[in-house]
Amino acid sequence: MSRHLNPEPQRCVEEYLQAYRHPVERRPLLPRTVS
């Protein structure tokens, strides 16, 4: 069961990070732009 849950959450995390990084980089609210 642990092995089956391993690839499932990993894929969700990668998709979440990719979808989160896109809007974050596009938004000017990033602290990097302020610096």
PDB file with SEQRES, HELIX, SHEET and CRYST1 records, atoms N, CA, C and O in Angstrom:
SEQRES   1 A   35  MET SER ARG HIS LEU ASN PRO GLU PRO GLN ARG CYS VAL          
SEQRES   2 A   35  GLU GLU TYR LEU GLN ALA TYR ARG HIS PRO VAL GLU ARG          
SEQRES   3 A   35  ARG PRO LEU LEU PRO ARG THR VAL SER                          
HELIX    1 AA1 SER A    2  LEU A    5  1                                   4    
HELIX    2 AA2 PRO A    7  ARG A   26  1                                  20    
HELIX    3 AA3 PRO A   31  VAL A   34  1                                   4    
CRYST1    1.000    1.000    1.000  90.00  90.00  90.00 P 1           1          
ATOM      1  N   MET A   1       0.840  -1.204   0.000  1.00  0.00           N  
ATOM      2  CA  MET A   1       0.000   0.000   0.000  1.00  0.00           C  
ATOM      3  C   MET A   1       0.873   1.251   0.000  1.00  0.00           C  
ATOM      4  O   MET A   1       0.555   2.247  -0.650  1.00  0.00           O  
ATOM      5  N   SER A   2       1.960   1.184   0.727  1.00  0.00           N  
ATOM      6  CA  SER A   2       2.860   2.350   0.820  1.00  0.00           C  
ATOM      7  C   SER A   2       3.456   2.648  -0.558  1.00  0.00           C  
ATOM      8  O   SER A   2       3.634   3.808  -0.930  1.00  0.00           O  
ATOM      9  N   ARG A   3       3.754   1.608  -1.294  1.00  0.00           N  
ATOM     10  CA  ARG A   3       4.370   1.811  -2.615  1.00  0.00           C  
ATOM     11  C   ARG A   3       3.358   2.423  -3.581  1.00  0.00           C  
ATOM     12  O   ARG A   3       3.722   3.217  -4.449  1.00  0.00           O  
ATOM     13  N   HIS A   4       2.126   2.061  -3.430  1.00  0.00           N  
ATOM     14  CA  HIS A   4       1.103   2.597  -4.338  1.00  0.00           C  
ATOM     15  C   HIS A   4       0.841   4.076  -4.041  1.00  0.00           C  
ATOM     16  O   HIS A   4       0.500   4.853  -4.932  1.00  0.00           O  
ATOM     17  N   LEU A   5       1.008   4.442  -2.781  1.00  0.00           N  
ATOM     18  CA  LEU A   5       0.752   5.838  -2.380  1.00  0.00           C  
ATOM     19  C   LEU A   5       1.979   6.697  -2.645  1.00  0.00           C  
ATOM     20  O   LEU A   5       1.930   7.921  -2.519  1.00  0.00           O  
ATOM     21  N   ASN A   6       3.052   6.068  -3.004  1.00  0.00           N  
ATOM     22  CA  ASN A   6       4.297   6.821  -3.219  1.00  0.00           C  
ATOM     23  C   ASN A   6       4.252   7.622  -4.524  1.00  0.00           C  
ATOM     24  O   ASN A   6       4.495   8.829  -4.515  1.00  0.00           O  
ATOM     25  N   PRO A   7       3.949   6.970  -5.627  1.00  0.00           N  
ATOM     26  CA  PRO A   7       3.928   7.648  -6.927  1.00  0.00           C  
ATOM     27  C   PRO A   7       2.715   8.554  -7.066  1.00  0.00           C  
ATOM     28  O   PRO A   7       2.738   9.509  -7.843  1.00  0.00           O  
ATOM     29  N   GLU A   8       1.668   8.266  -6.328  1.00  0.00           N  
ATOM     30  CA  GLU A   8       0.440   9.086  -6.443  1.00  0.00           C  
ATOM     31  C   GLU A   8       0.644  10.494  -5.885  1.00  0.00           C  
ATOM     32  O   GLU A   8       0.390  11.470  -6.592  1.00  0.00           O  
ATOM     33  N   PRO A   9       1.089  10.621  -4.656  1.00  0.00           N  
ATOM     34  CA  PRO A   9       1.312  11.949  -4.055  1.00  0.00           C  
ATOM     35  C   PRO A   9       2.473  12.676  -4.720  1.00  0.00           C  
ATOM     36  O   PRO A   9       2.475  13.903  -4.816  1.00  0.00           O  
ATOM     37  N   GLN A  10       3.436  11.927  -5.167  1.00  0.00           N  
ATOM     38  CA  GLN A  10       4.604  12.559  -5.822  1.00  0.00           C  
ATOM     39  C   GLN A  10       4.158  13.279  -7.094  1.00  0.00           C  
ATOM     40  O   GLN A  10       4.645  14.365  -7.407  1.00  0.00           O  
ATOM     41  N   ARG A  11       3.257  12.680  -7.800  1.00  0.00           N  
ATOM     42  CA  ARG A  11       2.784  13.285  -9.066  1.00  0.00           C  
ATOM     43  C   ARG A  11       1.949  14.518  -8.745  1.00  0.00           C  
ATOM     44  O   ARG A  11       2.024  15.531  -9.439  1.00  0.00           O  
ATOM     45  N   CYS A  12       1.164  14.421  -7.699  1.00  0.00           N  
ATOM     46  CA  CYS A  12       0.312  15.555  -7.298  1.00  0.00           C  
ATOM     47  C   CYS A  12       1.193  16.728  -6.867  1.00  0.00           C  
ATOM     48  O   CYS A  12       0.901  17.886  -7.165  1.00  0.00           O  
ATOM     49  N   VAL A  13       2.249  16.412  -6.177  1.00  0.00           N  
ATOM     50  CA  VAL A  13       3.162  17.457  -5.680  1.00  0.00           C  
ATOM     51  C   VAL A  13       3.857  18.142  -6.847  1.00  0.00           C  
ATOM     52  O   VAL A  13       4.015  19.362  -6.857  1.00  0.00           O  
ATOM     53  N   GLU A  14       4.261  17.366  -7.809  1.00  0.00           N  
ATOM     54  CA  GLU A  14       4.961  17.950  -8.982  1.00  0.00           C  
ATOM     55  C   GLU A  14       4.000  18.845  -9.772  1.00  0.00           C  
ATOM     56  O   GLU A  14       4.368  19.931 -10.221  1.00  0.00           O  
ATOM     57  N   GLU A  15       2.777  18.372  -9.928  1.00  0.00           N  
ATOM     58  CA  GLU A  15       1.788  19.166 -10.682  1.00  0.00           C  
ATOM     59  C   GLU A  15       1.420  20.424  -9.904  1.00  0.00           C  
ATOM     60  O   GLU A  15       1.196  21.486 -10.484  1.00  0.00           O  
ATOM     61  N   TYR A  16       1.363  20.287  -8.595  1.00  0.00           N  
ATOM     62  CA  TYR A  16       0.998  21.431  -7.743  1.00  0.00           C  
ATOM     63  C   TYR A  16       2.110  22.482  -7.768  1.00  0.00           C  
ATOM     64  O   TYR A  16       1.855  23.685  -7.823  1.00  0.00           O  
ATOM     65  N   LEU A  17       3.335  21.994  -7.727  1.00  0.00           N  
ATOM     66  CA  LEU A  17       4.487  22.913  -7.739  1.00  0.00           C  
ATOM     67  C   LEU A  17       4.556  23.637  -9.080  1.00  0.00           C  
ATOM     68  O   LEU A  17       4.837  24.835  -9.137  1.00  0.00           O  
ATOM     69  N   GLN A  18       4.300  22.905 -10.145  1.00  0.00           N  
ATOM     70  CA  GLN A  18       4.379  23.511 -11.486  1.00  0.00           C  
ATOM     71  C   GLN A  18       3.268  24.548 -11.655  1.00  0.00           C  
ATOM     72  O   GLN A  18       3.490  25.627 -12.205  1.00  0.00           O  
ATOM     73  N   ALA A  19       2.092  24.212 -11.183  1.00  0.00           N  
ATOM     74  CA  ALA A  19       0.949  25.128 -11.323  1.00  0.00           C  
ATOM     75  C   ALA A  19       1.118  26.310 -10.370  1.00  0.00           C  
ATOM     76  O   ALA A  19       0.628  27.407 -10.639  1.00  0.00           O  
ATOM     77  N   TYR A  20       1.802  26.084  -9.276  1.00  0.00           N  
ATOM     78  CA  TYR A  20       1.991  27.158  -8.290  1.00  0.00           C  
ATOM     79  C   TYR A  20       3.138  28.075  -8.709  1.00  0.00           C  
ATOM     80  O   TYR A  20       3.110  29.278  -8.448  1.00  0.00           O  
ATOM     81  N   ARG A  21       4.118  27.510  -9.343  1.00  0.00           N  
ATOM     82  CA  ARG A  21       5.287  28.304  -9.762  1.00  0.00           C  
ATOM     83  C   ARG A  21       4.910  29.229 -10.923  1.00  0.00           C  
ATOM     84  O   ARG A  21       5.428  30.340 -11.028  1.00  0.00           O  
ATOM     85  N   HIS A  22       4.034  28.781 -11.766  1.00  0.00           N  
ATOM     86  CA  HIS A  22       3.644  29.595 -12.929  1.00  0.00           C  
ATOM     87  C   HIS A  22       2.987  30.914 -12.502  1.00  0.00           C  
ATOM     88  O   HIS A  22       3.417  31.984 -12.932  1.00  0.00           O  
ATOM     89  N   PRO A  23       1.954  30.843 -11.665  1.00  0.00           N  
ATOM     90  CA  PRO A  23       1.262  32.070 -11.224  1.00  0.00           C  
ATOM     91  C   PRO A  23       2.149  32.911 -10.316  1.00  0.00           C  
ATOM     92  O   PRO A  23       2.064  34.139 -10.322  1.00  0.00           O  
ATOM     93  N   VAL A  24       2.977  32.269  -9.558  1.00  0.00           N  
ATOM     94  CA  VAL A  24       3.852  32.995  -8.622  1.00  0.00           C  
ATOM     95  C   VAL A  24       4.881  33.810  -9.395  1.00  0.00           C  
ATOM     96  O   VAL A  24       5.166  34.957  -9.049  1.00  0.00           O  
ATOM     97  N   GLU A  25       5.426  33.218 -10.429  1.00  0.00           N  
ATOM     98  CA  GLU A  25       6.453  33.933 -11.221  1.00  0.00           C  
ATOM     99  C   GLU A  25       5.790  35.050 -12.045  1.00  0.00           C  
ATOM    100  O   GLU A  25       6.398  36.089 -12.303  1.00  0.00           O  
ATOM    101  N   ARG A  26       4.572  34.822 -12.439  1.00  0.00           N  
ATOM    102  CA  ARG A  26       3.866  35.801 -13.279  1.00  0.00           C  
ATOM    103  C   ARG A  26       3.410  36.976 -12.415  1.00  0.00           C  
ATOM    104  O   ARG A  26       3.363  38.116 -12.877  1.00  0.00           O  
ATOM    105  N   ARG A  27       3.083  36.693 -11.185  1.00  0.00           N  
ATOM    106  CA  ARG A  27       2.569  37.754 -10.292  1.00  0.00           C  
ATOM    107  C   ARG A  27       3.711  38.661  -9.827  1.00  0.00           C  
ATOM    108  O   ARG A  27       4.803  38.173  -9.534  1.00  0.00           O  
ATOM    109  N   PRO A  28       3.483  39.918  -9.758  1.00  0.00           N  
ATOM    110  CA  PRO A  28       4.500  40.878  -9.305  1.00  0.00           C  
ATOM    111  C   PRO A  28       4.555  40.961  -7.789  1.00  0.00           C  
ATOM    112  O   PRO A  28       5.217  41.834  -7.228  1.00  0.00           O  
ATOM    113  N   LEU A  29       3.857  40.053  -7.136  1.00  0.00           N  
ATOM    114  CA  LEU A  29       3.822  40.066  -5.658  1.00  0.00           C  
ATOM    115  C   LEU A  29       5.035  39.348  -5.081  1.00  0.00           C  
ATOM    116  O   LEU A  29       5.226  39.285  -3.867  1.00  0.00           O  
ATOM    117  N   LEU A  30       5.840  38.815  -5.976  1.00  0.00           N  
ATOM    118  CA  LEU A  30       7.024  38.084  -5.495  1.00  0.00           C  
ATOM    119  C   LEU A  30       7.982  39.035  -4.782  1.00  0.00           C  
ATOM    120  O   LEU A  30       8.132  40.190  -5.180  1.00  0.00           O  
ATOM    121  N   PRO A  31       8.619  38.547  -3.740  1.00  0.00           N  
ATOM    122  CA  PRO A  31       9.576  39.362  -2.979  1.00  0.00           C  
ATOM    123  C   PRO A  31      10.855  39.585  -3.785  1.00  0.00           C  
ATOM    124  O   PRO A  31      11.628  40.495  -3.484  1.00  0.00           O  
ATOM    125  N   ARG A  32      11.073  38.777  -4.782  1.00  0.00           N  
ATOM    126  CA  ARG A  32      12.296  38.902  -5.593  1.00  0.00           C  
ATOM    127  C   ARG A  32      12.234  40.189  -6.421  1.00  0.00           C  
ATOM    128  O   ARG A  32      13.249  40.857  -6.622  1.00  0.00           O  
ATOM    129  N   THR A  33      11.060  40.522  -6.887  1.00  0.00           N  
ATOM    130  CA  THR A  33      10.930  41.742  -7.700  1.00  0.00           C  
ATOM    131  C   THR A  33      11.108  42.966  -6.804  1.00  0.00           C  
ATOM    132  O   THR A  33      11.655  43.980  -7.237  1.00  0.00           O  
ATOM    133  N   VAL A  34      10.656  42.874  -5.582  1.00  0.00           N  
ATOM    134  CA  VAL A  34      10.767  44.004  -4.644  1.00  0.00           C  
ATOM    135  C   VAL A  34      12.232  44.250  -4.324  1.00  0.00           C  
ATOM    136  O   VAL A  34      12.673  45.391  -4.184  1.00  0.00           O  
ATOM    137  N   SER A  35      12.976  43.155  -4.211  1.00  0.00           N  
ATOM    138  CA  SER A  35      14.412  43.290  -3.886  1.00  0.00           C  
ATOM    139  C   SER A  35      15.087  43.935  -5.082  1.00  0.00           C  
ATOM    140  O   SER A  35      16.297  44.158  -5.061  1.00  0.00           O  
TER     141      SER A  35                                                      
END                                                                             
